[in-house]
Amino acid sequence: MSSAAADLKKLDEEQRQRDQVDDLYAKKYGGAEGATDAAGDEYMRKAAKKKEKWFGGDSRWDKAAELYEKAAAAYKSNENWSEAAGALCQSAEMQEKLKDKLSAANKYIEAAMCMARVDNADAIRLLEMGIAIHEGEARLGAAARAWKELAQLQEDEEQLQLAIDAWRRAADCHISEGTMANALQCLLHVAELHVSEYQFKKASKVYEQCAQICIDKQINKGSLRDYFYNALLCQFVVSARKGDLKNMRSMMARFLEIERRFAGTWQERLLRAAMKAFDDGDPQALAQAAADQDRIHKLDDRTTQIMLEVKRILQNPPQPDDADQMAEQLQ
């Protein structure tokens, strides 16, 4: 595709998105005519009149944007959130006409936060528009913040796979920007969601990635053993499903070479006791190992969930023909 054709396609896509926003608010909320806030309505009428003038150059759009923002403020004060979002979207369109993409992106995101109070699906759509602009302009920090807002909304909607992707995209932005502490926070959200979805192999890889970032960047080293422990816990389920802890043992040996202080910790002792119980085929010993450790050091929900899952595997071991398939389902 030629450069000119690519530019034309981009312009067409931007116009399509603007048309979608106009259609969304015109049909669903009735625009200013459907609003109940007199001050907001008046600002909307003035803004519409201002932007439709045939003269005035860019100043007409600048003034219209200002009026739309005043309308949004008026609607917000009366908690008319959908109308406020509609006004902010109109302001964003004016900013795009003024070639101020940063302001346009921020207005779409602000509109999304208003819409989140009444309709998460529309809020997600608006956030995606703001993110697209930020990423197109290589504003990685702003894009990361918006991805995190989007991830939270998707979690609220229980769209967990989409939330995982959004947290991952936020982490990628932070990594590219070099803000590694923020990247770690996002990656930990990714890992936790993988665990909640019983995607233990993926979770293990993410925890290991967190550990590698700490090693490479010499940051957050106090959390290194926790990342190793969580990676091993998740690998425990994957290996248990296959009926063979060889990969888990190999991972533990590798971690001990990297972080010798992991040896002798309560985490290592618990894992070794749990592995022995699994090798012995003794679900009661596994439960006892977890209970003994819980009396000394309160176990978190993740550890409890995984120990119960491995105990269940011991009580109902998969058939040899099904083991690989069941392990794959937990990835």
C-alpha positions as CSV (number, residue, x, y, z in Angstrom):
1,M,0.0,0.0,0.0
2,S,1.4,3.4,-1.0
3,S,2.0,6.1,1.6
4,A,-0.9,8.3,0.2
5,A,-3.3,5.3,0.3
6,A,-2.3,4.5,3.9
7,D,-2.9,8.2,4.9
8,L,-6.3,8.1,3.2
9,K,-7.2,4.9,4.9
10,K,-6.2,6.4,8.3
11,L,-8.3,9.5,7.6
12,D,-11.3,7.4,6.6
13,E,-11.0,5.4,9.9
14,E,-10.8,8.6,12.0
15,Q,-13.9,9.9,10.2
16,R,-15.7,6.6,10.8
17,Q,-14.9,6.8,14.5
18,R,-16.2,10.4,14.7
19,D,-19.4,9.4,12.9
20,Q,-19.8,6.5,15.4
21,V,-19.6,8.9,18.3
22,D,-22.1,11.3,16.8
23,D,-24.5,8.5,16.1
24,L,-24.1,7.0,19.5
25,Y,-25.1,10.2,21.3
26,A,-27.6,11.4,18.8
27,K,-29.6,8.2,18.9
28,K,-29.0,7.0,22.4
29,Y,-29.2,10.1,24.4
30,G,-30.9,12.6,22.1
31,G,-28.0,15.2,22.3
32,A,-28.7,18.5,24.0
33,E,-32.4,18.3,23.2
34,G,-32.7,15.3,25.4
35,A,-30.8,16.8,28.3
36,T,-32.4,18.1,31.4
37,D,-29.8,20.7,32.5
38,A,-30.8,24.1,31.2
39,A,-27.3,25.6,31.5
40,G,-25.7,22.7,29.8
41,D,-28.3,22.8,27.0
42,E,-27.6,26.5,26.4
43,Y,-23.9,25.9,26.1
44,M,-24.5,23.1,23.7
45,R,-26.7,25.3,21.5
46,K,-24.1,28.1,21.5
47,A,-21.3,25.6,20.7
48,A,-23.3,24.2,17.8
49,K,-24.0,27.6,16.4
50,K,-20.4,28.7,16.8
51,K,-18.9,25.7,14.9
52,E,-21.4,26.0,12.0
53,K,-20.3,29.5,11.1
54,W,-18.8,29.8,7.7
55,F,-16.2,32.3,8.8
56,G,-13.8,32.7,11.7
57,G,-11.2,30.2,10.8
58,D,-9.8,27.9,13.5
59,S,-11.1,30.3,16.2
60,R,-14.7,29.1,15.7
61,W,-13.6,25.5,16.6
62,D,-11.6,26.7,19.5
63,K,-14.5,28.7,20.9
64,A,-16.9,25.8,20.2
65,A,-14.6,23.4,22.1
66,E,-14.6,25.8,25.1
67,L,-18.4,26.0,25.1
68,Y,-18.7,22.2,24.8
69,E,-16.4,21.9,27.9
70,K,-18.6,24.4,29.8
71,A,-21.6,22.3,28.8
72,A,-19.9,19.2,30.1
73,A,-19.1,20.9,33.4
74,A,-22.7,21.9,33.8
75,Y,-24.0,18.4,33.1
76,K,-21.5,16.9,35.5
77,S,-22.6,19.2,38.3
78,N,-26.1,17.7,38.0
79,E,-24.8,14.2,37.4
80,N,-26.1,14.0,33.8
81,W,-23.2,11.8,32.9
82,S,-24.2,10.7,29.4
83,E,-24.9,14.3,28.3
84,A,-21.5,15.3,29.8
85,A,-19.8,12.5,27.8
86,G,-21.6,13.7,24.6
87,A,-20.4,17.3,25.2
88,L,-16.8,16.1,25.8
89,C,-16.9,14.0,22.6
90,Q,-18.0,17.1,20.7
91,S,-15.1,19.0,22.3
92,A,-12.7,16.2,21.2
93,E,-13.9,16.6,17.6
94,M,-13.2,20.3,17.7
95,Q,-9.7,19.6,19.1
96,E,-9.1,17.2,16.2
97,K,-10.1,19.9,13.7
98,L,-7.5,22.1,15.4
99,K,-4.9,19.3,15.0
100,D,-4.5,19.2,18.8
101,K,-4.5,15.4,19.1
102,L,-3.3,15.3,22.7
103,S,-6.3,17.4,23.8
104,A,-8.6,15.3,21.7
105,A,-7.4,12.1,23.2
106,N,-7.8,13.4,26.7
107,K,-11.3,14.6,26.0
108,Y,-12.3,11.1,24.7
109,I,-10.9,9.6,27.8
110,E,-12.6,12.1,30.1
111,A,-15.8,11.3,28.2
112,A,-15.2,7.6,28.9
113,M,-14.9,8.2,32.6
114,C,-18.3,10.0,32.5
115,M,-19.9,7.2,30.5
116,A,-18.5,4.6,32.9
117,R,-21.0,5.8,35.5
118,V,-23.9,4.7,33.2
119,D,-22.7,2.4,30.5
120,N,-19.4,0.6,30.6
121,A,-19.7,-0.7,27.0
122,D,-19.8,2.8,25.6
123,A,-17.1,3.9,28.0
124,I,-14.8,1.2,26.7
125,R,-15.4,2.3,23.1
126,L,-14.5,5.9,24.0
127,L,-11.4,4.8,25.8
128,E,-10.2,2.9,22.8
129,M,-10.5,6.0,20.7
130,G,-8.4,8.0,23.1
131,I,-5.8,5.2,23.3
132,A,-5.6,5.0,19.5
133,I,-4.7,8.7,19.4
134,H,-2.1,8.5,22.2
135,E,-0.4,5.5,20.6
136,G,-0.4,7.0,17.2
137,E,1.4,10.0,18.7
138,A,3.8,7.7,20.7
139,R,2.6,9.1,24.0
140,L,3.3,5.9,25.8
141,G,2.7,7.1,29.4
142,A,-0.7,8.5,28.5
143,A,-1.6,5.4,26.5
144,A,-0.6,3.2,29.5
145,R,-2.8,5.1,31.9
146,A,-5.7,4.8,29.5
147,W,-5.1,1.1,29.0
148,K,-5.3,0.6,32.8
149,E,-8.6,2.5,32.9
150,L,-9.8,0.3,30.1
151,A,-8.6,-2.9,31.9
152,Q,-10.5,-1.9,35.0
153,L,-13.7,-1.3,33.1
154,Q,-13.4,-4.7,31.4
155,E,-12.9,-6.3,34.8
156,D,-16.0,-4.6,36.0
157,E,-17.8,-6.1,33.0
158,E,-16.2,-9.5,33.7
159,Q,-14.6,-9.5,30.3
160,L,-11.5,-10.9,31.9
161,Q,-9.6,-12.0,28.8
162,L,-10.0,-8.5,27.4
163,A,-8.9,-7.1,30.7
164,I,-5.8,-9.3,30.6
165,D,-4.9,-8.0,27.2
166,A,-5.4,-4.4,28.3
167,W,-3.2,-4.8,31.4
168,R,-0.6,-6.4,29.1
169,R,-0.8,-3.5,26.7
170,A,-0.3,-1.1,29.6
171,A,2.7,-3.0,30.7
172,D,4.2,-3.0,27.2
173,C,3.8,0.8,27.1
174,H,5.5,1.2,30.4
175,I,8.3,-1.1,29.3
176,S,8.9,0.8,26.1
177,E,8.9,4.0,28.2
178,G,11.3,2.6,30.7
179,T,9.0,2.9,33.7
180,M,9.6,-0.6,34.9
181,A,8.0,-0.3,38.4
182,N,4.7,0.6,36.7
183,A,5.2,-2.2,34.3
184,L,5.6,-4.7,37.1
185,Q,2.3,-3.5,38.7
186,C,0.5,-4.1,35.4
187,L,2.1,-7.5,34.9
188,L,1.1,-8.6,38.4
189,H,-2.5,-7.8,37.5
190,V,-2.1,-10.0,34.3
191,A,-0.7,-12.9,36.4
192,E,-3.5,-12.6,39.0
193,L,-6.2,-12.6,36.3
194,H,-4.6,-15.7,34.7
195,V,-4.7,-17.5,38.0
196,S,-8.4,-16.5,38.5
197,E,-9.1,-18.0,35.1
198,Y,-7.1,-21.2,35.9
199,Q,-4.5,-20.3,33.2
200,F,-1.6,-21.5,35.4
201,K,1.0,-21.9,32.7
202,K,0.5,-18.4,31.5
203,A,0.5,-17.0,35.0
204,S,3.8,-18.8,35.8
205,K,5.4,-17.2,32.7
206,V,4.3,-13.8,33.8
207,Y,5.6,-14.2,37.3
208,E,8.9,-15.3,35.9
209,Q,8.9,-12.3,33.6
210,C,8.5,-10.1,36.7
211,A,11.5,-11.8,38.3
212,Q,13.6,-11.3,35.2
213,I,12.7,-7.6,35.1
214,C,13.9,-7.2,38.7
215,I,17.2,-9.0,37.8
216,D,17.8,-7.1,34.6
217,K,16.9,-3.7,35.9
218,Q,18.1,-4.1,39.5
219,I,14.8,-3.0,40.9
220,N,12.3,-4.4,43.5
221,K,14.8,-7.1,44.4
222,G,13.0,-7.7,47.7
223,S,10.1,-9.2,45.8
224,L,12.2,-11.6,43.7
225,R,11.6,-14.6,45.9
226,D,7.8,-13.9,45.9
227,Y,7.8,-13.9,42.1
228,F,9.8,-17.1,42.0
229,Y,7.4,-18.7,44.6
230,N,4.3,-17.7,42.6
231,A,5.8,-18.9,39.4
232,L,6.6,-22.3,41.0
233,L,3.1,-22.5,42.6
234,C,1.5,-22.1,39.2
235,Q,3.9,-24.5,37.6
236,F,2.9,-27.0,40.3
237,V,-0.6,-27.2,38.9
238,V,0.6,-27.6,35.3
239,S,3.1,-30.3,36.3
240,A,0.6,-32.1,38.5
241,R,-1.9,-32.3,35.6
242,K,0.8,-34.1,33.6
243,G,1.5,-36.3,36.6
244,D,5.2,-35.4,36.5
245,L,7.0,-32.7,38.6
246,K,10.2,-32.8,36.5
247,N,9.6,-29.3,35.0
248,M,8.8,-27.9,38.4
249,R,12.0,-29.3,39.9
250,S,14.0,-28.0,37.0
251,M,12.5,-24.5,37.5
252,M,13.2,-24.6,41.3
253,A,16.8,-25.5,40.7
254,R,17.2,-22.7,38.2
255,F,15.6,-20.2,40.6
256,L,17.9,-21.3,43.5
257,E,20.9,-20.7,41.3
258,I,19.7,-17.1,40.7
259,E,18.5,-16.3,44.2
260,R,20.3,-18.4,46.8
261,R,18.4,-16.7,49.6
262,F,15.3,-18.5,48.4
263,A,16.8,-21.7,50.0
264,G,15.4,-22.3,53.5
265,T,12.6,-19.8,53.2
266,W,9.1,-20.9,54.3
267,Q,8.1,-20.8,50.6
268,E,10.7,-23.4,49.6
269,R,9.9,-25.6,52.6
270,L,6.2,-25.5,51.7
271,L,6.8,-26.3,48.1
272,R,9.2,-29.2,48.9
273,A,6.7,-30.7,51.4
274,A,3.9,-30.3,48.8
275,M,6.0,-31.9,46.1
276,K,6.8,-34.9,48.3
277,A,3.1,-35.3,49.1
278,F,2.4,-35.3,45.4
279,D,5.1,-37.8,44.7
280,D,3.7,-40.0,47.4
281,G,0.2,-39.7,46.0
282,D,-1.0,-38.5,49.5
283,P,-3.6,-35.7,49.3
284,Q,-3.9,-35.6,53.1
285,A,-0.2,-35.0,53.5
286,L,-0.5,-32.2,51.0
287,A,-3.3,-30.6,53.0
288,Q,-1.4,-31.1,56.2
289,A,1.7,-29.4,54.8
290,A,-0.4,-26.3,53.8
291,A,-2.2,-26.3,57.2
292,D,1.1,-26.5,59.1
293,Q,2.6,-23.6,57.2
294,D,-0.7,-21.6,57.6
295,R,-0.3,-21.8,61.4
296,I,3.2,-20.3,61.1
297,H,2.7,-17.9,58.2
298,K,-0.9,-17.1,57.0
299,L,-1.2,-18.4,53.4
300,D,-2.7,-16.0,50.8
301,D,-5.7,-16.9,48.7
302,R,-3.5,-17.8,45.7
303,T,-1.6,-20.4,47.6
304,T,-4.7,-21.9,49.1
305,Q,-6.4,-22.0,45.7
306,I,-3.5,-23.8,44.1
307,M,-3.0,-26.3,47.0
308,L,-6.7,-27.2,46.8
309,E,-6.4,-27.6,43.1
310,V,-3.4,-30.0,43.4
311,K,-5.2,-31.9,46.2
312,R,-8.2,-32.3,43.8
313,I,-5.8,-33.7,41.1
314,L,-4.4,-36.2,43.6
315,Q,-7.8,-37.3,44.6
316,N,-9.0,-37.6,41.0
317,P,-5.9,-38.1,38.8
318,P,-6.4,-37.7,35.1
319,Q,-6.2,-40.7,32.9
320,P,-2.9,-41.0,30.9
321,D,-4.7,-40.3,27.6
322,D,-6.3,-37.2,29.1
323,A,-3.4,-35.7,31.0
324,D,-1.9,-33.7,28.2
325,Q,-5.2,-32.3,27.1
326,M,-6.2,-31.3,30.6
327,A,-2.8,-29.7,31.2
328,E,-3.3,-27.7,28.0
329,Q,-6.7,-26.5,29.2
330,L,-5.0,-24.9,32.2
331,Q,-2.6,-22.9,30.1
